[in-house]
Every structure is written in structure tokens, then in C-alpha cells.
Amino acid sequence: MPYVSPNLRFLFSPLKPTLSFPLFISKPNPKPVTLFTLLASSSSSKRPRSVPYRDSLNLARRKSSSFKERKGRGREVAMEETAEESGGSSSFGFNKRRAEGQDKSDMPKKNPQLKNRKLNPTNTIAYVQILGTGMDTQDTSPSVLLFFDKQRFIFNAGEGLQRFCTEHKIKLSKIDHIFLSRVCSETAGGLPGLLLTLAGMGEEGYIVKIWGPSDLNFFVGAMKSFIPHATMVHTQSFGPASSSSAAVDVPNPTKAADPIVLVKDEVVKISAILLQPHCTGQSQIKPGETSVIYICELPELMGKFDPKKAAALGLKAGPKYRELQHGKSVKSDRLDIMVHPSDVMDPPVPGPIVFLVDCPTDSHVQELLSIECLNGYYTDVSGHLTESTKTVNCVIHLSPASVVRSPNYQKWMKKFGSAQHIMAGHETKNLEVPILKSSARIAARLNYLCPQFFPAPGFWSLQHRNYLASDAIASSEGPASKIRESFSAENLLKFTLRPYAQLGLDISHIPTVIGQSEVIDELNSEIPEIADVAQHVRQFWHGLKESRKELTPSNDNGVMIEEPWLTENTLPGCLENIRRDDLEIVLLGTGSSQPSKYRNVSSVYINLFSKGSLLLDCGEGTLGQLKRRYGIDGANNAIRSLKCVWISHIHADHHTGLARVLAVRCDFLKGVPHEPLLVIGPRQLKRYLDAYQRLEDLDMQFLDCRSTTEASWDTFESDKESNNDGSSPESPLHSNVNNESTQDINGTLFARGNRMQSYWRQQGSPVDYSAAYPFLKSLKKVLGEAGLEALISVPVVHCPQAFGIVLKAAERVNSVGKVIPGWKIVYSGDTRPCPELVDASRGATVLIHEATFEDGLVEEAIARNHSTTKEAIEVGNSAGAYCIILTHFSQRYPKIPVFDETHMHKTCIAFDMMSINIADLPVLPKVLPYLKLLFRNEMAVDESDDVIDDLRVAS
């Protein structure tokens, strides 16, 4: 073993296992308290004082309940606390109204309005800028920012836009309009999260005007399933309706290809020209096939007034100067002549013109060449401007590289003469460049310390890394671009429009490329002992094989004990002779609410290797996270191998990346025999996906989470044994349609007599189990192919139809014929601690539990129906879980959350892209103290508050 410096010995001391501690939290002798006051006092310090804990509670059953009212956020918020057991009393709190979905009236009413800005027609600064092009957004269209002193316009809002803007301090609150060049997950996947973030800013919230072709109506209709209508009242579609599309909001031009003026003020005129694929015969334009060319024209500015010329023409200083500057001719004071504005004004400053072109297919190119209204922007055959030609200064191409390379498209580009072409489609040179440098830097540091749990990111082979900004022009002169004035887009590349003297490209803001070696050199300089620490961590794996021989597998007799994994020399039986290609858990997103610099929103990738894979939750940017972890080819294979996607609840941070994943998978498997992907989720999610499928084919089958509860599976199995398909009136599944067996189906949390049952008895809440029966059969088949014995959804306490999930692997037989039990993974979703989840987690191999708040913020956790770190750990302890992984941290903890190490003997903190092979589970808790060393100089700064403060500043 290498020498360890004395100042590190405290770090290498093994964590001592601790006994269970109380899970449910409240103050002794509780008194009514104002939640607002409590939260306000906690926000004054980054380390709020802890709340005392009561005695431990046996969570197996609840016999009675008490109820009390607390005040929160200026309104009454109902809190429910359980229960008495064995003569003692303990309780846990949760926000009952939030759990039932009745808390909207408890929140301050907001009336978001469009921003009313005083425009500056002279615009001392104006430019267009590329936002988000690179390896880890290769699946989405780059966004383009059109910037003015008092106005901002965004073109396209793919997944990751919000996170990119947070990284680069681009203030979203100043955005006035969002334009979509097409309506699909590629161009609009980040829009739902962006709208929700804007609506939550400031006292009243912000909203923006959203523009797009007629297909926008489909997207808006789908988003109404989970986004308040008030945030989308200013959406306007234009152009002729595609088949089955609703009416449009902006009057149509006389011809489909004529310009449609969308914005016209003293600052800019923005027009749209619809571009549709070339159709033959009676074929109709399908939703999602219409794209848009946007033309941004700045007004001509009058030249500067020259008082010397005016004096020479006999004019005295005074009102006549003003009249000349307003374009009026005046009579000279000293000479018998008329003085015209052109006599005393410098030549006018031309108004720059920018094109944004999205031509997605070769079929669209055929139509592009035939658009007559563009003739006024083309130069003549010799490349010269005619008298009526408008000079186009910049053309930004959002078209894919395969289209741009086509001879017809190249021919069309040459019609703009000397215009600057910016190729913003996905270029090969950007495939190895991470756009989120902050999270890439953290990933590199974690990889250096513990490469087993933090593999090198997929983008850091760096074989294309020697592309400097100064080399960009030369690199663009390859076969992909034969136009002399073409330039490959890079992040934050600008094209300056004003001041006119600076018209042209500005590469000064392009981020410098940083490699892994530079990050590690910086780390060694910052923490000199890190090399010794990394070497020490590696010793865990060197000794793992030897230690396995001394470990005693437990639970071989099948008898469940309360705490089977309390000692370090005990392994669960399922880990005996485990193979590394059996299971890998990849935490793709470990933050809550909205994406941040360091943590994306929720997603867990369950890698079963040759048996396929599953996704548990799929927040915005999940596909990009897969590419960061596995590289482009690896991520594509991961999408193809998906067996199932499971969504815990309808909150946007858990599912807004799903449509993109499904659309990409559908595209990958075209022409290949395959089954539609099973999506399991809450009922509201089906409404969203059904509406969205009118816009884009998702190739999926939907199954309600309530059809996959333990009681539902039991009924399904009994029907299968009796050869009943669930449609018979005698079937237990059929009886549930009439809500006759809710106690069995919903479990104790929502059972008859429990106040939470009120939600389940709402009209329309029962599941049509006869319709679910064939999907359950499909799921059973999929689980068998994946080597899984069970997938069970567990009702939890967060919002209506919130669930956790249990995944149980099938038994296996070792080389000597011994039957080895399968592993068991439990994922909590978002929840307060609840007995149902504890029961479901009994003897779990891994419990992945949300830990949104630190221990001192228990009142806030109750108000929002989330868990604290300590509560999450106690759920695992009470259930006898072998290993606990904490995730879903509030974005107030930008890099590492606040936690008490004394209770972490079998627990680890999750980071984005953390990859845990089941064979390495015995090592996982031992690594946590060493991870903390990486962040010893970090303060727990509330990053989200800082970001929101920046975003609130609006002109």
C-alpha cells in the first residue's frame, strides 16, 4: 500500500456503521408555526440549524392518524402526520393538499405578462450569436440569439438551451420572442422547461411570444397536459394548416411561399417564408414537415448630420437643423437656395439583413430553389448586385451537413454573392467538444479520483481537439463547404450587425477548448495530495477479489431479516459470483426542478448489457447525457436497446426528454423489425404523448403505472392462470374499473379510510384494466427477455399519481447448480418518506432515493413533499437495503449537497454520469469521503438563487 501522508489519515479512517435513527421529524411539543417565517430564517444562513428528531417509528403499518393545520406561504396548507404504533407515538408530515393536487390555490396568484420595453431604434449594439452546437447537443438544432439593446429574439429552443444559457450567463428573462424553424423535439424540446422557468421568475413571472408554423398548435395542445395555460397564451402559428391541423393565428399570404411579416417595429422586421417538401401527386404535407426561412431586416439608419456643411450653405444653428435631420428640405438663411437633407447628411447606414435557413431534406431543397420571393435578395449571374437587390450580410444554415453538401444547395448558397455563410448544422469538428465546460470539468476530476465509478466522458478522446478559433476558416474549406465565405459555427460565435463599422464575424467569445490533462494539472495544483488519494481509492478494487472470499453471503435460507447488511463482512446472496455484465446503474441526471451547470434533471439508465436497458425517468437533456457518458455511437446503441421507459410522475423535470428519446429511437429503427417501446407512467403523461404523436411519430405503447402495482400484477397472474383476458365481468381486473377493489389495488397509503383515498376516488381515476391486459402481457415478455422477474410501481407521497419502482432480477444458477437470488433495485421517484416505499424496499440490493433538501430544511421538505438526506437514509435503514444512493438534489447545492457523514456507512451521493456496476457495490460507500475531498474548498452556495437573481434583471 502506498505511503499516506499524516494529514490524510483522518480521511482514510473507515466509516463506522451506525444503528438506525429516527426517520420522522418534528419538533418536541409542536406549536403552530408560520412556514414562511421558518423558510425566511433558514435562508439567512447556508447552514440552518438542525431540527430535533423524535423516537424511531416502525413503518410496517399505520393504525391511526392525527391531522393538523399549518400556515405556509401566507395561506393555509394542510399537513397530515401519522401514526401510533405499539403504544408509542411518532409522526411524519406531508403536504396533503400538494399530494392530492389541490395546492394550486395555496400558491400566490401570478399573472405573467409580456414585457413592455422602450425600444432604441439606433441600437448601438446588435448581433446574432450561436448558442449550443457540439457533441453533446448533436441531437438537437442549435439555437440562435438575435440581440438588440432592448430586445432579444431566440430561434429554436432544443433540449439543453436553458442549461447552456445558465453556463454562459445569458439572461433568459430578457427574451421577448421565440421562433421555431420546425416544430419537433429537435427544435422545441427545451421549450416546456424554458416556459416553466420564465413563469416562475420574479413576482409575476415572465412569458414570451412563441412563433412557429401551423404545427405549433399540436405542440401547444400537448403541453397543456402539464404546463399552465397562462404561460402559453401568446403562441402564434402561421402558414397553411397541414393535414388535420387547427386554424392558424396569423393571416396567410396569397401564396404559400410569400413572406409573412411577424414582427415589424422601429428596431427590426422579421418575416417568415414557409418551406415544404416537394410533393408529387395527391400526397399531403404531414405535421412536422414544414420548415421556415426567417429573414431579419434591420432598418436603414440616417447618416450623421454635418453642421459644417450646413453653415457653408448659409444655415444658422436652430430648428432648421432638426428639420433636415427629419428628412425635410429648408431654405437657406443667407443664400437664396433650398438645402436638402442629402446636402448636409452623411450617406445613410444600410440596414443589415440576416437569413436563418432550415432545410431538413433534399426534398425541401427542390422547393427552396423555386421560391420566387427570394429573387430580390440574390445577386446577378456575375455576382453583382442589381439596383433592386437587397444586400444579405449573413446566412445562418441550420440545415444538416448532408443537405448542405448537395450540389443544389451549394448552387443556392452562391446566389447570395459575398454574404457570410455560417454553417450551424452539426459539423464533424464539434463532435468532441463539450459545450458544458463546468460539468465536463467536474466529470474529469471525478474520473481522475475514481475511474471505476466515473468513466471518462464519451467526448474526451480529443482526436479532433486541435481546432482553434484561428483555424476555423481554413477548416471550413473542405468538401462540406465550397463557398468562399463559409464558416463553421462554434458556440458563442457572433456576427456583429451594429455598430456598422464592425460588421462581420466576432470569434472573441468562443470558449477555449480545455482537455482532461489541463483539468487534472489544475486539480493537482489545487489539492496536492489528490494523487495519493486516487491511488488509495484504487486499492479498494485490488482488494475486492480477496475480500469476497472472506465475505459471507446472507439470506441463503430465504428468511428476511430486518437489517441483513449491517456489517462489512456480509454480502447479500444476490452478489455471490456476480458478473460485471449483469447490471450497471448510470445516474444521468441528479438535480431537481431545472437543469443547472453541474447537474441535469432526473434520469437513471439501467444497463443490462446484452439483455437491453431501461430508463427510469427521462428529464430534459437525457439524450445529451447519454452521449456525454457513452459517446455518440454508444448512446445511439443505448437508445436502440431500450426495453422500457418508466416515468415516476408528471412534473416536467422527470419527463420532458422523453419525446426526443422516443422520436430518435423511432428514426433509428425505421425499416428494422421491432416492437413499439413500452412507456409506463402516470395517466396525465398519456394525454401528453397522445397529443404529441399527432406531430411526430413516437412508436410507443403506454401503460398506466397503476396497472403495474403489486396488486394489479397479482390479479393479472390470477387471470392468466384462469385463461381470462381481463375483459370478463367476473375478472378482478374488470371489477376495478368500477372502483370496487381500490383498497387492494392502491395499497395502504391510499386505502379505504385513509384521507389520501380522496384523490383515487375522483371521477375518471380508475384504470381500464381490460385495455391494459395486452400491454401487461407485452411487458411480461419484455421483462423476461431482460432477465427481470418483476417491475412493480409503488404509490408514493408527492403529487397525484406519483410512484416509485421496484425492479427484481430473475434467479440464476451458478456453475455448481446453486440457485442465487436476483438483485433488487428500488427507485423512489419524488416522495416524502412513506411506509409503502419502505415495505417495497425490504432487502433491496440498491435503494436510489431522492434527497432534495439538507436535514435542516425539513419544513420545506414537508411543504414540497420531498425528503431530506437523513430521512432518505432512514428509509433505506428501515428497509434493510444493502446500499443507498442519494439523488435529486436541490439546485441550491451546485456541486455536492450538505450531509452528515456519521450516517453514511452504506450510502453514497450521486453525481451526473456516475456509473455503478453491481459488482462494485461493496466499495461504493467507502468512496464517499474521498469524493468530498474534491469539494473541500467549495461552499454550498445556492446557485439557483444566484441564477434567478441574474435572470430577474430585465430592461
MOFENVEN-V31133 format. One record per backbone hydrogen bond with DSSP energy under -1.0 kcal/mol. NH is the residue of the N-H (numbers start at 1). CO is the residue of the C=O. Records with the same first field share a line. If there is no record, write none. Layout:
NH->CO  CO
This chain:
8->5
9->6
11->8
12->8
35->71
38->34
39->35
40->36
41->37
42->38
43->39
45->42
54->24
66->81
68->79
70->77
72->75
75->72
77->70
79->68
80->94
81->66
85->88
88->85
90->83
94->80
96->78  94
99->95
100->96
101->98
102->97
106->103
126->498
127->147
128->495
129->145
130->493
131->143
135->430  433
137->134
138->135
140->137
141->186
143->131
144->155
145->129
146->153
147->127
148->151
153->146
154->177
155->144
156->179
157->187
161->158
164->160
165->161
166->162
167->163
168->164
170->165
174->171
175->172
176->152
177->152
178->209
179->154
180->211
188->184
189->185
190->157
191->188
194->190
195->191
196->192
197->193
198->194
199->195
200->196
201->198
206->198
209->176
210->234
211->178
212->236
214->238
216->213
217->214
218->215
219->215
220->216
221->217
222->218
223->219
224->220
225->222
226->223
227->223
231->228
232->229
236->210
238->212
243->285
245->242
250->237
258->255
260->272
262->270
263->270
265->268
269->297
270->263
271->295
272->260
273->293
275->291
283->280
289->286
291->275
292->181
293->273
294->356
295->271
296->354
297->269
298->352
301->349
306->344
310->306
311->307
312->308
313->309
314->311
315->310
321->318
323->319
324->320
325->321
326->322
327->324
328->323
330->339
332->337
333->314
334->314
337->335
339->330
343->340
344->341
345->341
346->304
349->301
354->296
355->394
356->294
357->396
365->361
366->362
368->364
369->365
370->367
371->368
375->372
377->374
378->375
379->415
380->384
383->380
389->386
390->376
393->353
394->353
395->420
396->355
397->422
398->357
404->400
405->401
406->403
410->406
411->407
412->408
413->409
414->410
415->412
416->413
417->414
419->416
420->393
421->485
422->395
423->487
424->397  422
430->427
431->428
433->430
437->435
440->436
441->437
442->438
443->439
444->440
445->441
446->442
447->443
448->444
449->445
450->446
454->450
458->628
460->457
465->462
467->465
471->468
472->469
475->471
476->472
477->474
481->478
486->483
487->421
489->423
492->130
493->490
494->506
495->128
496->504
497->126
498->126
502->499
503->500
504->496
506->494
510->507
519->515
520->516
521->517
522->518
523->519
524->520
525->521
526->522
527->523
530->527
533->529
534->530
535->531
536->532
537->533
538->534
540->537
542->538
543->539
547->543
548->544
551->547
552->569
554->571
558->555
570->567
571->552
575->572
576->573
578->575
582->579
584->607
585->916
586->605
587->914
588->586  603
589->603
591->600
592->889
594->592
596->599
603->589
604->616
605->586
606->614
607->584
608->612
611->608
612->609
613->641
614->606
615->644
616->604
617->646
618->654
619->602
622->619
625->621
626->622
627->623
628->624
629->625
630->626
631->627
635->631
636->632
637->633
638->634
639->635
640->636
641->637
642->639
643->613
645->678
646->615
647->680
654->651
655->652
656->652
657->618
658->655
661->657
662->658
663->659
664->660
665->661
666->662
667->663
668->664
669->665
670->667
672->669
677->699
679->701
680->645
681->703
685->682
687->683
688->684
689->685
690->686
691->687
692->688
693->689
694->691
695->692
696->692
701->677
703->679
705->681
707->704
708->705
713->709
714->710
715->711
716->712
717->713
718->714
719->715
720->716
721->717
722->718
723->720
724->719
731->728
735->731
736->732
737->734
739->736
740->735
745->741
746->742
751->748
754->751
757->754
758->755
759->756
761->757
762->759
765->762
769->767
772->768
773->769
776->772
777->773
778->774
779->775
780->776
781->777
782->778
783->779
784->780
785->781
786->782
787->784
788->783
789->808
790->808
792->806
793->708
794->804
796->802
803->648
804->794
805->827
806->792
807->825
808->790
809->823
810->787
812->820
814->818
817->814
820->812
825->807
826->846
827->805
828->848
832->797
838->834
839->835
840->836
841->837
842->839
843->879
844->841
845->824
846->824
847->883
848->826
849->885
851->887
853->867
857->854
861->857
862->858
863->859
864->860
866->861
869->853
872->868
873->869
874->870
875->871
876->872
877->873
878->874
879->875
881->876
882->844
884->906
885->847
886->908
887->849
889->590
890->852
893->890
903->900
904->901
907->904
908->884
910->886
913->587
914->911
915->453
916->585
918->583
920->917
921->918
923->920
924->920
926->923
927->924
931->927
932->928
935->932
936->933
938->935
941->939
943->941
946->942
947->943
948->944
949->945
950->946
951->947
952->948
